[in-house]
Amino acid sequence: MRALIQRVTEAKVEVAGELIGQTGPGLLVLICAMQGDTEAEGDKLAAKISKLRIFKDDHGKMNRSLVDVGGSALVVSQFTLAGDTSRGNRPGFSNAAPPADGERLYLHFAEALRGLGIPVETGQFGADMAVSLVNDGPVTLWMDTAA
């Protein structure tokens, strides 16, 4: 699985002008299931993200995790993270999991984060979404379970 993680002061996702998910201080997680991924990759990624020490401690150092600060997460499916531009200017997405697998693994990942005690809201799989955020820092990380 691939994820783009952004530390945010706030983030929200809308579909057709309707707010469907939001978070206050915490993380916006854009997530993509790749060909061959299983629930095990989702569990591994959720555990890693929950423990990432990317929030400031009392001394201003990035030394606290999402769990430590009591933050929440907005998880949004983002199949374009699988984009391959090695063969030209139009990205190919054949490395992304098929839609049914992608949706199942996306929902599993969100549930895995919830199981770690993190409040989670989500986008809508396959929808044309408008995502807004205030990146805090900015702090943005790329994660890939295949790496």
N, CA, C and O atoms as a GROMACS GRO file, in nm:
protein
  588
    1MET      N    1   0.085  -0.118   0.000
    1MET     CA    2   0.000   0.000   0.000
    1MET      C    3   0.089   0.123   0.000
    1MET      O    4   0.200   0.122   0.053
    2ARG      N    5   0.039   0.226  -0.059
    2ARG     CA    6   0.109   0.354  -0.060
    2ARG      C    7   0.025   0.457   0.014
    2ARG      O    8  -0.098   0.455   0.008
    3ALA      N    9   0.094   0.546   0.082
    3ALA     CA   10   0.024   0.653   0.154
    3ALA      C   11   0.104   0.781   0.147
    3ALA      O   12   0.227   0.780   0.153
    4LEU      N   13   0.034   0.890   0.134
    4LEU     CA   14   0.090   1.023   0.148
    4LEU      C   15   0.027   1.078   0.274
    4LEU      O   16  -0.095   1.094   0.283
    5ILE      N   17   0.112   1.107   0.373
    5ILE     CA   18   0.065   1.150   0.505
    5ILE      C   19   0.100   1.296   0.524
    5ILE      O   20   0.214   1.337   0.503
    6GLN      N   21   0.001   1.374   0.563
    6GLN     CA   22   0.023   1.516   0.588
    6GLN      C   23  -0.025   1.549   0.729
    6GLN      O   24  -0.139   1.519   0.766
    7ARG      N   25   0.064   1.612   0.807
    7ARG     CA   26   0.025   1.660   0.939
    7ARG      C   27  -0.057   1.786   0.915
    7ARG      O   28  -0.013   1.878   0.846
    8VAL      N   29  -0.178   1.791   0.973
    8VAL     CA   30  -0.269   1.901   0.945
    8VAL      C   31  -0.323   1.961   1.074
    8VAL      O   32  -0.330   1.896   1.178
    9THR      N   33  -0.360   2.089   1.064
    9THR     CA   34  -0.438   2.149   1.172
    9THR      C   35  -0.586   2.123   1.148
    9THR      O   36  -0.666   2.120   1.241
   10GLU      N   37  -0.621   2.106   1.018
   10GLU     CA   38  -0.757   2.068   0.981
   10GLU      C   39  -0.757   2.017   0.838
   10GLU      O   40  -0.673   2.055   0.757
   11ALA      N   41  -0.853   1.932   0.808
   11ALA     CA   42  -0.872   1.882   0.672
   11ALA      C   43  -1.017   1.839   0.658
   11ALA      O   44  -1.082   1.800   0.755
   12LYS      N   45  -1.067   1.848   0.534
   12LYS     CA   46  -1.205   1.805   0.510
   12LYS      C   47  -1.216   1.753   0.368
   12LYS      O   48  -1.135   1.786   0.281
   13VAL      N   49  -1.317   1.671   0.345
   13VAL     CA   50  -1.345   1.619   0.212
   13VAL      C   51  -1.494   1.636   0.184
   13VAL      O   52  -1.580   1.608   0.268
   14GLU      N   53  -1.522   1.685   0.063
   14GLU     CA   54  -1.660   1.706   0.020
   14GLU      C   55  -1.686   1.630  -0.108
   14GLU      O   56  -1.597   1.611  -0.191
   15VAL      N   57  -1.810   1.585  -0.124
   15VAL     CA   58  -1.858   1.523  -0.247
   15VAL      C   59  -1.983   1.598  -0.288
   15VAL      O   60  -2.079   1.607  -0.210
   16ALA      N   61  -1.983   1.652  -0.410
   16ALA     CA   62  -2.096   1.729  -0.462
   16ALA      C   63  -2.136   1.842  -0.366
   16ALA      O   64  -2.254   1.869  -0.346
   17GLY      N   65  -2.035   1.907  -0.307
   17GLY     CA   66  -2.059   2.019  -0.218
   17GLY      C   67  -2.102   1.983  -0.077
   17GLY      O   68  -2.125   2.072   0.005
   18GLU      N   69  -2.113   1.852  -0.048
   18GLU     CA   70  -2.154   1.806   0.085
   18GLU      C   71  -2.035   1.755   0.163
   18GLU      O   72  -1.959   1.670   0.114
   19LEU      N   73  -2.018   1.806   0.285
   19LEU     CA   74  -1.910   1.760   0.373
   19LEU      C   75  -1.936   1.615   0.413
   19LEU      O   76  -2.041   1.583   0.468
   20ILE      N   77  -1.838   1.528   0.386
   20ILE     CA   78  -1.858   1.387   0.423
   20ILE      C   79  -1.754   1.339   0.524
   20ILE      O   80  -1.774   1.234   0.586
   21GLY      N   81  -1.645   1.413   0.543
   21GLY     CA   82  -1.545   1.374   0.640
   21GLY      C   83  -1.456   1.492   0.674
   21GLY      O   84  -1.433   1.580   0.591
   22GLN      N   85  -1.405   1.492   0.798
   22GLN     CA   86  -1.316   1.600   0.839
   22GLN      C   87  -1.233   1.556   0.958
   22GLN      O   88  -1.263   1.458   1.025
   23THR      N   89  -1.127   1.631   0.983
   23THR     CA   90  -1.045   1.610   1.101
   23THR      C   91  -0.996   1.745   1.150
   23THR      O   92  -0.979   1.839   1.073
   24GLY      N   93  -0.974   1.752   1.279
   24GLY     CA   94  -0.908   1.867   1.337
   24GLY      C   95  -0.759   1.837   1.337
   24GLY      O   96  -0.710   1.775   1.243
   25PRO      N   97  -0.686   1.879   1.439
   25PRO     CA   98  -0.542   1.850   1.442
   25PRO      C   99  -0.517   1.699   1.433
   25PRO      O  100  -0.573   1.620   1.508
   26GLY      N  101  -0.431   1.663   1.339
   26GLY     CA  102  -0.400   1.521   1.319
   26GLY      C  103  -0.339   1.498   1.184
   26GLY      O  104  -0.246   1.568   1.144
   27LEU      N  105  -0.390   1.398   1.112
   27LEU     CA  106  -0.333   1.358   0.984
   27LEU      C  107  -0.438   1.348   0.875
   27LEU      O  108  -0.551   1.305   0.898
   28LEU      N  109  -0.398   1.390   0.756
   28LEU     CA  110  -0.470   1.357   0.634
   28LEU      C  111  -0.389   1.244   0.571
   28LEU      O  112  -0.270   1.261   0.543
   29VAL      N  113  -0.452   1.130   0.548
   29VAL     CA  114  -0.384   1.015   0.489
   29VAL      C  115  -0.449   0.985   0.355
   29VAL      O  116  -0.564   0.941   0.348
   30LEU      N  117  -0.374   1.009   0.248
   30LEU     CA  118  -0.417   0.969   0.114
   30LEU      C  119  -0.361   0.829   0.093
   30LEU      O  120  -0.241   0.808   0.106
   31ILE      N  121  -0.448   0.733   0.060
   31ILE     CA  122  -0.408   0.592   0.059
   31ILE      C  123  -0.443   0.524  -0.072
   31ILE      O  124  -0.548   0.552  -0.132
   32CYS      N  125  -0.354   0.435  -0.117
   32CYS     CA  126  -0.375   0.361  -0.241
   32CYS      C  127  -0.335   0.215  -0.220
   32CYS      O  128  -0.223   0.186  -0.178
   33ALA      N  129  -0.427   0.125  -0.249
   33ALA     CA  130  -0.395  -0.017  -0.249
   33ALA      C  131  -0.334  -0.052  -0.384
   33ALA      O  132  -0.384  -0.011  -0.489
   34MET      N  133  -0.227  -0.129  -0.379
   34MET     CA  134  -0.155  -0.168  -0.500
   34MET      C  135  -0.188  -0.313  -0.534
   34MET      O  136  -0.238  -0.388  -0.450
   35GLN      N  137  -0.158  -0.352  -0.660
   35GLN     CA  138  -0.176  -0.491  -0.703
   35GLN      C  139  -0.109  -0.584  -0.603
   35GLN      O  140   0.006  -0.562  -0.565
   36GLY      N  141  -0.179  -0.687  -0.560
   36GLY     CA  142  -0.122  -0.788  -0.471
   36GLY      C  143  -0.127  -0.754  -0.323
   36GLY      O  144  -0.090  -0.838  -0.240
   37ASP      N  145  -0.171  -0.634  -0.287
   37ASP     CA  146  -0.180  -0.598  -0.146
   37ASP      C  147  -0.286  -0.683  -0.076
   37ASP      O  148  -0.383  -0.728  -0.138
   38THR      N  149  -0.266  -0.702   0.054
   38THR     CA  150  -0.361  -0.774   0.137
   38THR      C  151  -0.389  -0.690   0.262
   38THR      O  152  -0.332  -0.583   0.280
   39GLU      N  153  -0.476  -0.741   0.346
   39GLU     CA  154  -0.507  -0.674   0.471
   39GLU      C  155  -0.382  -0.658   0.557
   39GLU      O  156  -0.372  -0.564   0.635
   40ALA      N  157  -0.286  -0.750   0.544
   40ALA     CA  158  -0.163  -0.743   0.624
   40ALA      C  159  -0.087  -0.613   0.597
   40ALA      O  160  -0.032  -0.553   0.690
   41GLU      N  161  -0.085  -0.568   0.471
   41GLU     CA  162  -0.018  -0.440   0.440
   41GLU      C  163  -0.093  -0.324   0.504
   41GLU      O  164  -0.031  -0.229   0.554
   42GLY      N  165  -0.225  -0.331   0.504
   42GLY     CA  166  -0.304  -0.226   0.568
   42GLY      C  167  -0.280  -0.219   0.718
   42GLY      O  168  -0.268  -0.111   0.775
   43ASP      N  169  -0.273  -0.336   0.781
   43ASP     CA  170  -0.246  -0.341   0.925
   43ASP      C  171  -0.108  -0.285   0.957
   43ASP      O  172  -0.091  -0.208   1.051
   44LYS      N  173  -0.009  -0.325   0.877
   44LYS     CA  174   0.129  -0.279   0.897
   44LYS      C  175   0.139  -0.127   0.881
   44LYS      O  176   0.203  -0.060   0.962
   45LEU      N  177   0.075  -0.075   0.778
   45LEU     CA  178   0.080   0.068   0.751
   45LEU      C  179   0.007   0.147   0.860
   45LEU      O  180   0.056   0.251   0.904
   46ALA      N  181  -0.108   0.099   0.903
   46ALA     CA  182  -0.182   0.166   1.010
   46ALA      C  183  -0.099   0.171   1.138
   46ALA      O  184  -0.093   0.275   1.204
   47ALA      N  185  -0.037   0.061   1.173
   47ALA     CA  186   0.046   0.057   1.294
   47ALA      C  187   0.162   0.156   1.284
   47ALA      O  188   0.192   0.228   1.380
   48LYS      N  189   0.227   0.159   1.170
   48LYS     CA  190   0.341   0.250   1.150
   48LYS      C  191   0.296   0.395   1.159
   48LYS      O  192   0.360   0.475   1.228
   49ILE      N  193   0.188   0.429   1.090
   49ILE     CA  194   0.140   0.567   1.089
   49ILE      C  195   0.099   0.612   1.229
   49ILE      O  196   0.126   0.725   1.269
   50SER      N  197   0.035   0.523   1.304
   50SER     CA  198  -0.010   0.560   1.439
   50SER      C  199   0.107   0.592   1.531
   50SER      O  200   0.091   0.665   1.629
   51LYS      N  201   0.225   0.537   1.502
   51LYS     CA  202   0.343   0.554   1.588
   51LYS      C  203   0.444   0.656   1.536
   51LYS      O  204   0.543   0.685   1.603
   52LEU      N  205   0.420   0.711   1.416
   52LEU     CA  206   0.515   0.808   1.360
   52LEU      C  207   0.530   0.927   1.454
   52LEU      O  208   0.431   0.990   1.492
   53ARG      N  209   0.651   0.957   1.489
   53ARG     CA  210   0.677   1.069   1.580
   53ARG      C  211   0.699   1.196   1.497
   53ARG      O  212   0.812   1.236   1.471
   54ILE      N  213   0.588   1.256   1.456
   54ILE     CA  214   0.595   1.374   1.369
   54ILE      C  215   0.521   1.494   1.428
   54ILE      O  216   0.502   1.595   1.360
   55PHE      N  217   0.481   1.483   1.554
   55PHE     CA  218   0.417   1.595   1.623
   55PHE      C  219   0.512   1.650   1.727
   55PHE      O  220   0.592   1.577   1.786
   56LYS      N  221   0.504   1.780   1.749
   56LYS     CA  222   0.598   1.847   1.839
   56LYS      C  223   0.574   1.813   1.985
   56LYS      O  224   0.460   1.800   2.030
   57ASP      N  225   0.685   1.799   2.058
   57ASP     CA  226   0.678   1.783   2.202
   57ASP      C  227   0.686   1.921   2.269
   57ASP      O  228   0.678   2.022   2.200
   58ASP      N  229   0.702   1.924   2.400
   58ASP     CA  230   0.707   2.051   2.472
   58ASP      C  231   0.829   2.136   2.438
   58ASP      O  232   0.834   2.255   2.469
   59HIS      N  233   0.929   2.074   2.374
   59HIS     CA  234   1.051   2.145   2.336
   59HIS      C  235   1.053   2.180   2.188
   59HIS      O  236   1.154   2.228   2.137
   60GLY      N  237   0.942   2.157   2.118
   60GLY     CA  238   0.933   2.190   1.977
   60GLY      C  239   0.995   2.088   1.883
   60GLY      O  240   1.007   2.113   1.763
   61LYS      N  241   1.035   1.972   1.935
   61LYS     CA  242   1.094   1.866   1.853
   61LYS      C  243   0.985   1.769   1.809
   61LYS      O  244   0.890   1.742   1.883
   62MET      N  245   0.998   1.717   1.688
   62MET     CA  246   0.904   1.616   1.640
   62MET      C  247   0.934   1.486   1.714
   62MET      O  248   1.023   1.409   1.676
   63ASN      N  249   0.858   1.463   1.821
   63ASN     CA  250   0.889   1.351   1.910
   63ASN      C  251   0.763   1.282   1.961
   63ASN      O  252   0.772   1.193   2.045
   64ARG      N  253   0.646   1.322   1.912
   64ARG     CA  254   0.521   1.264   1.959
   64ARG      C  255   0.442   1.206   1.843
   64ARG      O  256   0.449   1.255   1.730
   65SER      N  257   0.368   1.101   1.872
   65SER     CA  258   0.288   1.034   1.769
   65SER      C  259   0.144   1.086   1.770
   65SER      O  260   0.105   1.163   1.858
   66LEU      N  261   0.068   1.043   1.671
   66LEU     CA  262  -0.073   1.076   1.663
   66LEU      C  263  -0.146   1.029   1.788
   66LEU      O  264  -0.232   1.100   1.841
   67VAL      N  265  -0.113   0.911   1.835
   67VAL     CA  266  -0.173   0.858   1.957
   67VAL      C  267  -0.134   0.944   2.076
   67VAL      O  268  -0.218   0.976   2.160
   68ASP      N  269  -0.006   0.982   2.085
   68ASP     CA  270   0.043   1.064   2.197
   68ASP      C  271  -0.031   1.196   2.208
   68ASP      O  272  -0.060   1.242   2.319
   69VAL      N  273  -0.062   1.260   2.094
   69VAL     CA  274  -0.126   1.392   2.096
   69VAL      C  275  -0.278   1.384   2.094
   69VAL      O  276  -0.346   1.487   2.101
   70GLY      N  277  -0.333   1.263   2.086
   70GLY     CA  278  -0.479   1.248   2.083
   70GLY      C  279  -0.540   1.302   1.956
   70GLY      O  280  -0.653   1.352   1.957
   71GLY      N  281  -0.466   1.293   1.845
   71GLY     CA  282  -0.514   1.345   1.718
   71GLY      C  283  -0.606   1.248   1.647
   71GLY      O  284  -0.627   1.134   1.691
   72SER      N  285  -0.661   1.295   1.537
   72SER     CA  286  -0.752   1.213   1.456
   72SER      C  287  -0.700   1.209   1.312
   72SER      O  288  -0.602   1.276   1.278
   73ALA      N  289  -0.766   1.130   1.230
   73ALA     CA  290  -0.721   1.114   1.092
   73ALA      C  291  -0.839   1.122   0.995
   73ALA      O  292  -0.949   1.075   1.024
   74LEU      N  293  -0.811   1.182   0.881
   74LEU     CA  294  -0.902   1.178   0.767
   74LEU      C  295  -0.835   1.092   0.663
   74LEU      O  296  -0.726   1.125   0.615
   75VAL      N  297  -0.898   0.981   0.626
   75VAL     CA  298  -0.841   0.885   0.532
   75VAL      C  299  -0.919   0.895   0.401
   75VAL      O  300  -1.041   0.880   0.398
   76VAL      N  301  -0.844   0.921   0.292
   76VAL     CA  302  -0.906   0.943   0.161
   76VAL      C  303  -0.841   0.850   0.060
   76VAL      O  304  -0.718   0.846   0.049
   77SER      N  305  -0.922   0.776  -0.014
   77SER     CA  306  -0.868   0.688  -0.119
   77SER      C  307  -0.809   0.774  -0.231
   77SER      O  308  -0.866   0.877  -0.267
   78GLN      N  309  -0.696   0.730  -0.285
   78GLN     CA  310  -0.624   0.811  -0.385
   78GLN      C  311  -0.551   0.716  -0.480
   78GLN      O  312  -0.430   0.696  -0.466
   79PHE      N  313  -0.623   0.658  -0.576
   79PHE     CA  314  -0.562   0.560  -0.665
   79PHE      C  315  -0.449   0.619  -0.749
   79PHE      O  316  -0.364   0.545  -0.798
   80THR      N  317  -0.447   0.751  -0.766
   80THR     CA  318  -0.343   0.813  -0.849
   80THR      C  319  -0.205   0.803  -0.785
   80THR      O  320  -0.105   0.833  -0.850
   81LEU      N  321  -0.197   0.762  -0.658
   81LEU     CA  322  -0.066   0.738  -0.597
   81LEU      C  323   0.005   0.621  -0.666
   81LEU      O  324   0.126   0.605  -0.652
   82ALA      N  325  -0.069   0.541  -0.740
   82ALA     CA  326  -0.011   0.430  -0.815
   82ALA      C  327   0.037   0.474  -0.953
   82ALA      O  328   0.086   0.392  -1.031
   83GLY      N  329   0.024   0.602  -0.983
   83GLY     CA  330   0.059   0.653  -1.116
   83GLY      C  331   0.202   0.623  -1.158
   83GLY      O  332   0.296   0.646  -1.082
   84ASP      N  333   0.217   0.572  -1.279
   84ASP     CA  334   0.348   0.541  -1.337
   84ASP      C  335   0.369   0.634  -1.456
   84ASP      O  336   0.294   0.629  -1.554
   85THR      N  337   0.472   0.718  -1.448
   85THR     CA  338   0.500   0.812  -1.557
   85THR      C  339   0.628   0.777  -1.631
   85THR      O  340   0.684   0.860  -1.702
   86SER      N  341   0.673   0.654  -1.616
   86SER     CA  342   0.801   0.613  -1.676
   86SER      C  343   0.792   0.596  -1.828
   86SER      O  344   0.896   0.592  -1.895
   87ARG      N  345   0.671   0.587  -1.884
   87ARG     CA  346   0.657   0.564  -2.027
   87ARG      C  347   0.592   0.680  -2.101
   87ARG      O  348   0.525   0.658  -2.202
   88GLY      N  349   0.609   0.799  -2.053
   88GLY     CA  350   0.552   0.913  -2.123
   88GLY      C  351   0.490   1.013  -2.030
   88GLY      O  352   0.519   1.015  -1.910
   89ASN      N  353   0.407   1.095  -2.085
   89ASN     CA  354   0.349   1.205  -2.009
   89ASN      C  355   0.211   1.176  -1.953
   89ASN      O  356   0.159   1.252  -1.871
   90ARG      N  357   0.150   1.066  -1.995
   90ARG     CA  358   0.020   1.028  -1.941
   90ARG      C  359   0.042   0.915  -1.842
   90ARG      O  360   0.088   0.808  -1.880
   91PRO      N  361   0.009   0.938  -1.714
   91PRO     CA  362   0.032   0.833  -1.613
   91PRO      C  363  -0.051   0.708  -1.641
   91PRO      O  364  -0.164   0.716  -1.690
   92GLY      N  365   0.007   0.595  -1.609
   92GLY     CA  366  -0.066   0.468  -1.614
   92GLY      C  367  -0.095   0.424  -1.472
   92GLY      O  368  -0.017   0.450  -1.381
   93PHE      N  369  -0.206   0.358  -1.453
   93PHE     CA  370  -0.249   0.320  -1.319
   93PHE      C  371  -0.267   0.170  -1.303
   93PHE      O  372  -0.338   0.125  -1.214
   94SER      N  373  -0.202   0.091  -1.390
   94SER     CA  374  -0.220  -0.054  -1.385
   94SER      C  375  -0.160  -0.117  -1.260
   94SER      O  376  -0.190  -0.232  -1.229
   95ASN      N  377  -0.077  -0.044  -1.187
   95ASN     CA  378  -0.022  -0.097  -1.062
   95ASN      C  379  -0.118  -0.086  -0.945
   95ASN      O  380  -0.095  -0.147  -0.840
   96ALA      N  381  -0.225  -0.010  -0.960
   96ALA     CA  382  -0.326   0.003  -0.855
   96ALA      C  383  -0.406  -0.127  -0.846
   96ALA      O  384  -0.424  -0.197  -0.946
   97ALA      N  385  -0.454  -0.157  -0.728
   97ALA     CA  386  -0.540  -0.274  -0.710
   97ALA      C  387  -0.670  -0.252  -0.787
   97ALA      O  388  -0.712  -0.138  -0.805
   98PRO      N  389  -0.734  -0.360  -0.834
   98PRO     CA  390  -0.865  -0.346  -0.898
   98PRO      C  391  -0.961  -0.276  -0.801
   98PRO      O  392  -0.946  -0.288  -0.680
   99PRO      N  393  -1.060  -0.204  -0.854
   99PRO     CA  394  -1.149  -0.126  -0.769
   99PRO      C  395  -1.210  -0.201  -0.650
   99PRO      O  396  -1.211  -0.148  -0.539
  100ALA      N  397  -1.258  -0.321  -0.669
  100ALA     CA  398  -1.320  -0.394  -0.557
  100ALA      C  399  -1.218  -0.422  -0.447
  100ALA      O  400  -1.249  -0.407  -0.329
  101ASP      N  401  -1.097  -0.462  -0.485
  101ASP     CA  402  -0.991  -0.485  -0.386
  101ASP      C  403  -0.947  -0.354  -0.324
  101ASP      O  404  -0.923  -0.347  -0.203
  102GLY      N  405  -0.935  -0.250  -0.406
  102GLY     CA  406  -0.893  -0.120  -0.355
  102GLY      C  407  -0.988  -0.067  -0.249
  102GLY      O  408  -0.945  -0.017  -0.146
  103GLU      N  409  -1.118  -0.078  -0.276
  103GLU     CA  410  -1.215  -0.030  -0.178
  103GLU      C  411  -1.210  -0.112  -0.049
  103GLU      O  412  -1.212  -0.056   0.061
  104ARG      N  413  -1.204  -0.243  -0.062
  104ARG     CA  414  -1.199  -0.330   0.055
  104ARG      C  415  -1.076  -0.299   0.140
  104ARG      O  416  -1.086  -0.291   0.263
  105LEU      N  417  -0.960  -0.281   0.076
  105LEU     CA  418  -0.837  -0.256   0.151
  105LEU      C  419  -0.834  -0.116   0.209
  105LEU      O  420  -0.780  -0.095   0.318
  106TYR      N  421  -0.889  -0.020   0.139
  106TYR     CA  422  -0.902   0.118   0.190
  106TYR      C  423  -0.985   0.118   0.318
  106TYR      O  424  -0.945   0.177   0.419
  107LEU      N  425  -1.100   0.052   0.315
  107LEU     CA  426  -1.186   0.046   0.432
  107LEU      C  427  -1.121  -0.032   0.546
  107LEU      O  428  -1.137   0.003   0.662
  108HIS      N  429  -1.048  -0.137   0.512
  108HIS     CA  430  -0.977  -0.214   0.613
  108HIS      C  431  -0.870  -0.128   0.681
  108HIS      O  432  -0.856  -0.132   0.803
  109PHE      N  433  -0.796  -0.051   0.602
  109PHE     CA  434  -0.693   0.036   0.658
  109PHE      C  435  -0.755   0.136   0.757
  109PHE      O  436  -0.704   0.154   0.867
  110ALA      N  437  -0.866   0.200   0.718
  110ALA     CA  438  -0.933   0.296   0.806
  110ALA      C  439  -0.977   0.228   0.935
  110ALA      O  440  -0.965   0.285   1.043
  111GLU      N  441  -1.029   0.107   0.923
  111GLU     CA  442  -1.074   0.033   1.042
  111GLU      C  443  -0.954  -0.007   1.129
  111GLU      O  444  -0.965  -0.008   1.251
  112ALA      N  445  -0.842  -0.040   1.067
  112ALA     CA  446  -0.722  -0.074   1.143
  112ALA      C  447  -0.675   0.045   1.226
  112ALA      O  448  -0.635   0.029   1.341
  113LEU      N  449  -0.680   0.165   1.168
  113LEU     CA  450  -0.645   0.286   1.246
  113LEU      C  451  -0.741   0.305   1.363
  113LEU      O  452  -0.699   0.336   1.474
  114ARG      N  453  -0.870   0.286   1.336
  114ARG     CA  454  -0.969   0.297   1.444
  114ARG      C  455  -0.939   0.198   1.555
  114ARG      O  456  -0.952   0.229   1.674
  115GLY      N  457  -0.900   0.079   1.517
  115GLY     CA  458  -0.868  -0.025   1.614
  115GLY      C  459  -0.748   0.009   1.702
  115GLY      O  460  -0.730  -0.051   1.808
  116LEU      N  461  -0.669   0.105   1.659
  116LEU     CA  462  -0.554   0.152   1.738
  116LEU      C  463  -0.592   0.272   1.824
  116LEU      O  464  -0.505   0.337   1.882
  117GLY      N  465  -0.721   0.303   1.831
  117GLY     CA  466  -0.769   0.410   1.917
  117GLY      C  467  -0.769   0.547   1.854
  117GLY      O  468  -0.781   0.647   1.924
  118ILE      N  469  -0.756   0.555   1.722
  118ILE     CA  470  -0.752   0.683   1.652
  118ILE      C  471  -0.889   0.712   1.592
  118ILE      O  472  -0.942   0.630   1.517
  119PRO      N  473  -0.947   0.828   1.624
  119PRO     CA  474  -1.073   0.865   1.558
  119PRO      C  475  -1.046   0.886   1.408
  119PRO      O  476  -0.954   0.958   1.371
  120VAL      N  477  -1.127   0.822   1.324
  120VAL     CA  478  -1.105   0.827   1.179
  120VAL      C  479  -1.235   0.862   1.108
  120VAL      O  480  -1.342   0.808   1.138
  121GLU      N  481  -1.224   0.955   1.014
  121GLU     CA  482  -1.330   0.981   0.918
  121GLU      C  483  -1.272   0.952   0.781
  121GLU      O  484  -1.150   0.951   0.763
  122THR      N  485  -1.360   0.929   0.683
  122THR     CA  486  -1.314   0.889   0.550
  122THR      C  487  -1.380   0.970   0.440
  122THR      O  488  -1.480   1.038   0.460
  123GLY      N  489  -1.318   0.958   0.323
  123GLY     CA  490  -1.380   1.009   0.201
  123GLY      C  491  -1.475   0.904   0.148
  123GLY      O  492  -1.519   0.816   0.221
  124GLN      N  493  -1.509   0.914   0.019
  124GLN     CA  494  -1.599   0.818  -0.045
  124GLN      C  495  -1.525   0.754  -0.160
  124GLN      O  496  -1.489   0.822  -0.257
  125PHE      N  497  -1.502   0.626  -0.152
  125PHE     CA  498  -1.426   0.554  -0.253
  125PHE      C  499  -1.488   0.574  -0.391
  125PHE      O  500  -1.609   0.560  -0.408
  126GLY      N  501  -1.404   0.607  -0.488
  126GLY     CA  502  -1.446   0.620  -0.626
  126GLY      C  503  -1.518   0.749  -0.661
  126GLY      O  504  -1.554   0.770  -0.777
  127ALA      N  505  -1.541   0.834  -0.563
  127ALA     CA  506  -1.613   0.960  -0.589
  127ALA      C  507  -1.516   1.069  -0.634
  127ALA      O  508  -1.396   1.061  -0.611
  128ASP      N  509  -1.572   1.168  -0.699
  128ASP     CA  510  -1.497   1.288  -0.734
  128ASP      C  511  -1.502   1.377  -0.609
  128ASP      O  512  -1.605   1.440  -0.581
  129MET      N  513  -1.392   1.381  -0.536
  129MET     CA  514  -1.388   1.448  -0.406
  129MET      C  515  -1.310   1.579  -0.414
  129MET      O  516  -1.218   1.594  -0.493
  130ALA      N  517  -1.350   1.673  -0.330
  130ALA     CA  518  -1.276   1.798  -0.310
  130ALA      C  519  -1.216   1.790  -0.170
  130ALA      O  520  -1.288   1.788  -0.070
  131VAL      N  521  -1.083   1.786  -0.163
  131VAL     CA  522  -1.013   1.774  -0.036
  131VAL      C  523  -0.946   1.907  -0.005
  131VAL      O  524  -0.875   1.963  -0.088
  132SER      N  525  -0.970   1.958   0.116
  132SER     CA  526  -0.909   2.082   0.162
  132SER      C  527  -0.830   2.052   0.288
  132SER      O  528  -0.870   1.969   0.370
  133LEU      N  529  -0.718   2.121   0.302
  133LEU     CA  530  -0.637   2.098   0.421
  133LEU      C  531  -0.553   2.220   0.454
  133LEU      O  532  -0.525   2.304   0.369
  134VAL      N  533  -0.514   2.226   0.579
  134VAL     CA  534  -0.412   2.320   0.624
  134VAL      C  535  -0.298   2.234   0.674
  134VAL      O  536  -0.305   2.175   0.782
  135ASN      N  537  -0.191   2.226   0.593
  135ASN     CA  538  -0.076   2.144   0.625
  135ASN      C  539   0.001   2.214   0.737
  135ASN      O  540   0.034   2.332   0.725
  136ASP      N  541   0.028   2.143   0.844
  136ASP     CA  542   0.094   2.197   0.962
  136ASP      C  543   0.244   2.170   0.953
  136ASP      O  544   0.287   2.055   0.962
  137GLY      N  545   0.322   2.272   0.936
  137GLY     CA  546   0.468   2.259   0.934
  137GLY      C  547   0.532   2.326   0.815
  137GLY      O  548   0.602   2.425   0.836
  138PRO      N  549   0.516   2.283   0.696
  138PRO     CA  550   0.442   2.164   0.651
  138PRO      C  551   0.520   2.036   0.679
  138PRO      O  552   0.642   2.032   0.671
  139VAL      N  553   0.445   1.932   0.712
  139VAL     CA  554   0.503   1.799   0.729
  139VAL      C  555   0.427   1.706   0.636
  139VAL      O  556   0.306   1.687   0.651
  140THR      N  557   0.498   1.647   0.541
  140THR     CA  558   0.439   1.555   0.444
  140THR      C  559   0.535   1.439   0.425
  140THR      O  560   0.654   1.459   0.399
  141LEU      N  561   0.485   1.316   0.439
  141LEU     CA  562   0.567   1.196   0.424
  141LEU      C  563   0.505   1.100   0.325
  141LEU      O  564   0.382   1.090   0.314
  142TRP      N  565   0.590   1.029   0.252
  142TRP     CA  566   0.549   0.924   0.159
  142TRP      C  567   0.584   0.790   0.222
  142TRP      O  568   0.696   0.772   0.270
  143MET      N  569   0.490   0.697   0.221
  143MET     CA  570   0.517   0.564   0.274
  143MET      C  571   0.470   0.460   0.173
  143MET      O  572   0.370   0.478   0.104
  144ASP      N  573   0.544   0.351   0.166
  144ASP     CA  574   0.512   0.243   0.074
  144ASP      C  575   0.548   0.112   0.143
  144ASP      O  576   0.664   0.092   0.181
  145THR      N  577   0.451   0.023   0.160
  145THR     CA  578   0.480  -0.103   0.230
  145THR      C  579   0.571  -0.194   0.148
  145THR      O  580   0.631  -0.287   0.202
  146ALA      N  581   0.581  -0.169   0.017
  146ALA     CA  582   0.668  -0.252  -0.067
  146ALA      C  583   0.815  -0.213  -0.052
  146ALA      O  584   0.903  -0.290  -0.089
  147ALA      N  585   0.842  -0.096   0.002
  147ALA     CA  586   0.981  -0.049   0.014
  147ALA      C  587   1.049  -0.100   0.139
  147ALA      O  588   1.166  -0.069   0.162
   0.00000   0.00000   0.00000
